[in-house]
Amino acid sequence: MISASTLWYVDTPDPVGVLREHPEPDPAAAAALAGQLYAEHDVLPIMIGTLNGCAAPDRDEVYIGCYPGLTVVCTAEAALVRPTKLPDLLVRPLASEQTYLVSFDATLHWGAFAHWERGEFRRSFSSTRVDILENEGLPMVWERPFWAGEHPVRWWDGTHPGPQSLPFDPPDFADAANAEWLGFHYRTPTELGGLVPGDLAVCGFTLYPKGQAPQPRPAQGARPGAATRRKRGLFGWLHRTDRVL
């Protein structure tokens, strides 16, 4: 996966177990949360996709997966150079025990992660391969192998690291945070049978300026074309695409 921009709200001690047993999200809960987070917008459901293809949406979209005791919000607002600047509304909208931010862009060699506990900040990190952009809170035990040089960057085409280069690739560092907190990787090849982003469905929404959402089209009585059927996603929920939430 090239990029991700995700927020996780967790109230279960076994996130990966929940995701394995409940890979299909709750559309009604997702719609309610989208309306809460983006109350200043018109919010229209568009599709159900998977985390593999929807983890880094454009600014006019959001993808949400609500599972028992666990919610993921894929939003461009999480792609922050300084994760501590995350708006309060997004830190703890569901009164969750744990909030995790995991974002990266492999094309920019940038990665970031952050952790809040009951809304209280605990840890954040953001960097490119050369520049540390934010490093707040106490480093966690799982970070130690990265700082110790056990996950070196693979340099290609005869290039060599500069004297200020970090001993790891920031997207991989962020991916390790996701594995530590959620139990699966975005980037690192998983073990056989392990959970992967393509296993997890998320509900998509388009965000329009207030009052500017397109009006529903009158029913034509004809069967939808292939493009329309694809937009309806996996579970038939998209029959409601003409609703403004």
Order of alpha helices (4+ residues) and beta strands (2+ residues): beta-alpha-alpha-beta-alpha-beta-beta-alpha-beta-beta-beta-beta-alpha-alpha-beta-alpha
